[in-house]
Amino acid sequence: MRSSGLRGILIYCAHYTCSHSIAISADRWSDHVRLSDLESRFVCKACGKRGADVRPDFDWNKKPVPMMGYR
């Protein structure tokens, strides 16, 4: 993960009716862990289903850009 500059990950619930997502730091896992290794470990806090779609978050340290409707 670190070799590609990955510092954060985006996690989306794998259940088709749930839209829960979260962005977290990837610092807790070692360098040799692949994102696909993590997918089965997550349990959604909203619906309780196991499994997730894990994606890299290369903009982990950047502030959100204000847009229309942004609060």
C-alpha positions, 0 to 999 in steps of 0.5 A, spaced: 500 500 500 505 504 501 509 504 495 503 507 491 503 513 496 496 510 499 495 513 506 487 513 507 482 508 504 475 509 502 470 503 505 463 502 502 458 497 504 458 491 500 450 490 501 446 493 495 441 496 499 446 500 504 449 506 502 454 507 508 461 509 507 467 512 511 474 514 510 479 512 514 487 512 515 491 506 512 496 507 517 494 501 522 496 496 516 503 493 514 506 495 507 505 488 504 497 488 505 493 489 499 486 492 499 483 486 497 485 482 503 481 487 507 474 487 504 472 481 508 474 484 515 469 489 515 462 489 518 458 495 516 456 499 522 449 501 519 446 495 517 451 489 520 453 486 513 460 483 512 464 485 506 466 492 503 468 495 497 475 498 499 478 503 495 484 507 495 484 515 498 490 518 495 487 525 497 487 523 504 490 529 507 487 534 502 481 539 505 474 538 501 473 543 496 467 547 497 462 546 492 455 548 491 450 545 497 457 544 501 456 545 508 
